[in-house]
C-alpha cells in the first residue's frame, strides 16, 4: 500500500487515519496493542505521529490488513524479526512507489 503524506515532522491522528483509509479508533487501538507505536501527545492529549511512527504503522498495516496476520502473530513477528522484516518491507515499499510513478507516467502518455 502506497501512503501519500506530506513531509512533516508530526502528523495528527486524523490525517494518518485518512491516509491509511481506516478509522482513528483503529489507530488508537493499534497504539495500545503494539509497543513500537509511541506517538507524542501535546498538552491537550492530541496524538502527534512522527515519520518513524508512520513507518511502523505502515508495517503493522501490511502485516495485519494485507498479509492477514492476527494481532498476536503480528506482535510476535515484530519482536522476532523486526530488523530483517523492516528491511524487506522498505524495499517492497520503494518498489511499490516506483511502480505507482511508472503507472502515473503511463497514464499521462
C-alpha positions as a Markdown table, in Angstrom:
| # | Residue | x | y | z |
|---|---|---|---|---|
| 1 | Unk | 0.0 | 0.0 | 0.0 |
| 2 | Unk | 1.4 | 3.4 | -1.0 |
| 3 | Unk | 0.6 | 6.1 | 1.5 |
| 4 | Unk | 0.8 | 9.7 | 0.5 |
| 5 | Unk | 1.5 | 12.1 | 3.3 |
| 6 | Unk | 3.3 | 15.4 | 3.0 |
| 7 | Unk | 6.8 | 15.7 | 4.5 |
| 8 | Unk | 6.2 | 17.0 | 8.0 |
| 9 | Unk | 7.7 | 16.5 | 11.5 |
| 10 | Unk | 4.4 | 15.5 | 13.1 |
| 11 | Unk | 1.0 | 14.2 | 11.8 |
| 12 | Unk | -2.3 | 14.3 | 13.5 |
| 13 | Unk | -4.3 | 11.2 | 14.0 |
| 14 | Unk | -7.0 | 12.4 | 11.6 |
| 15 | Unk | -4.6 | 12.8 | 8.7 |
| 16 | Unk | -2.9 | 9.5 | 9.5 |
| 17 | Unk | -6.3 | 7.6 | 9.6 |
| 18 | Unk | -7.3 | 9.3 | 6.3 |
| 19 | Unk | -4.0 | 8.3 | 4.6 |
| 20 | Unk | -4.4 | 4.7 | 5.7 |
| 21 | Unk | -8.2 | 4.7 | 4.9 |
| 22 | Unk | -9.1 | 3.4 | 8.4 |
| 23 | Unk | -10.9 | 4.9 | 11.4 |
| 24 | Unk | -8.9 | 6.8 | 14.0 |
| 25 | Unk | -10.2 | 4.3 | 16.6 |
| 26 | Unk | -8.2 | 1.6 | 14.8 |
| 27 | Unk | -5.0 | 3.7 | 15.0 |
| 28 | Unk | -5.6 | 4.3 | 18.8 |
| 29 | Unk | -6.3 | 0.5 | 19.2 |
| 30 | Unk | -3.1 | -0.4 | 17.5 |
| 31 | Unk | -1.2 | 2.1 | 19.6 |
| 32 | Unk | -2.4 | 0.2 | 22.7 |
| 33 | Unk | -1.6 | -3.2 | 21.2 |
| 34 | Unk | 1.8 | -2.6 | 19.7 |
| 35 | Unk | 4.7 | -1.3 | 21.8 |
| 36 | Unk | 6.5 | 0.2 | 18.8 |
| 37 | Unk | 3.9 | 2.9 | 18.4 |
| 38 | Unk | 4.6 | 5.7 | 20.8 |
| 39 | Unk | 3.1 | 8.9 | 19.3 |
| 40 | Unk | 3.8 | 12.1 | 21.3 |
| 41 | Unk | 0.9 | 13.8 | 22.9 |
| 42 | Unk | 0.6 | 17.5 | 23.4 |
| 43 | Unk | -0.9 | 19.3 | 26.5 |
| 44 | Unk | -4.5 | 18.6 | 25.2 |
| 45 | Unk | -3.7 | 14.9 | 24.7 |
| 46 | Unk | -3.8 | 15.0 | 20.9 |
| 47 | Unk | -1.5 | 12.4 | 19.3 |
| 48 | Unk | 1.3 | 13.6 | 17.1 |
| 49 | Unk | 2.8 | 10.9 | 14.9 |
| 50 | Unk | 6.4 | 11.1 | 13.8 |
| 51 | Unk | 7.7 | 9.8 | 10.4 |
| 52 | Unk | 9.1 | 6.8 | 12.4 |
| 53 | Unk | 5.6 | 6.1 | 13.8 |
| 54 | Unk | 4.2 | 6.3 | 10.3 |
| 55 | Unk | 6.8 | 3.7 | 9.1 |
| 56 | Unk | 5.8 | 1.4 | 12.0 |
| 57 | Unk | 2.1 | 1.9 | 11.2 |
| 58 | Unk | 2.7 | 1.0 | 7.6 |
| 59 | Unk | 4.4 | -2.2 | 8.6 |
| 60 | Unk | 1.7 | -3.1 | 11.1 |
| 61 | Unk | -1.0 | -2.3 | 8.4 |
| 62 | Unk | 0.9 | -4.5 | 6.0 |
| 63 | Unk | 1.1 | -7.4 | 8.4 |
| 64 | Unk | -2.5 | -7.2 | 9.7 |
| 65 | Unk | -4.5 | -6.0 | 6.7 |
| 66 | Unk | -2.5 | -7.1 | 3.7 |
| 67 | Unk | -0.9 | -10.4 | 4.8 |
| 68 | Unk | -3.7 | -11.4 | 7.2 |
| 69 | Unk | -1.7 | -11.8 | 10.4 |
| 70 | Unk | -3.6 | -11.9 | 13.7 |
| 71 | Unk | -2.6 | -9.2 | 16.2 |
| 72 | Unk | -0.7 | -11.8 | 18.3 |
| 73 | Unk | 1.1 | -13.1 | 15.2 |
| 74 | Unk | 2.0 | -9.5 | 14.1 |
| 75 | Unk | 3.4 | -8.8 | 17.6 |
| 76 | Unk | 5.5 | -11.9 | 17.5 |
| 77 | Unk | 6.7 | -11.2 | 14.0 |
| 78 | Unk | 7.7 | -7.6 | 15.0 |
| 79 | Unk | 9.6 | -8.9 | 18.1 |
| 80 | Unk | 11.4 | -11.7 | 16.5 |
| 81 | Unk | 12.3 | -10.5 | 13.0 |
| 82 | Unk | 11.8 | -6.7 | 13.2 |
| 83 | Unk | 15.1 | -5.7 | 11.6 |
| 84 | Unk | 15.0 | -8.1 | 8.7 |
| 85 | Unk | 11.3 | -7.7 | 8.1 |
| 86 | Unk | 11.5 | -3.9 | 8.1 |
| 87 | Unk | 14.4 | -4.0 | 5.6 |
| 88 | Unk | 12.4 | -6.2 | 3.3 |
| 89 | Unk | 9.3 | -4.0 | 3.8 |
| 90 | Unk | 11.3 | -0.9 | 3.0 |
| 91 | Unk | 12.5 | -2.4 | -0.3 |
| 92 | Unk | 8.9 | -3.5 | -1.2 |
| 93 | Unk | 7.6 | -0.1 | -0.3 |
| 94 | Unk | 10.2 | 1.7 | -2.5 |
| 95 | Unk | 9.4 | -0.7 | -5.4 |
| 96 | Unk | 5.7 | 0.0 | -5.0 |
| 97 | Unk | 6.4 | 3.7 | -5.1 |
| 98 | Unk | 8.3 | 3.3 | -8.3 |
| 99 | Unk | 5.5 | 1.2 | -9.7 |
| 100 | Unk | 3.0 | 3.9 | -8.8 |
| 101 | Unk | 5.1 | 6.6 | -10.5 |
| 102 | Unk | 5.5 | 4.5 | -13.7 |
| 103 | Unk | 1.8 | 3.8 | -13.8 |
| 104 | Unk | 1.2 | 7.6 | -13.4 |
| 105 | Unk | 3.6 | 8.3 | -16.3 |
| 106 | Unk | 1.9 | 5.6 | -18.4 |
| 107 | Unk | -1.5 | 7.2 | -18.0 |
| 108 | Unk | -0.1 | 10.6 | -19.0 |
| 109 | Unk | 1.3 | 9.2 | -22.3 |
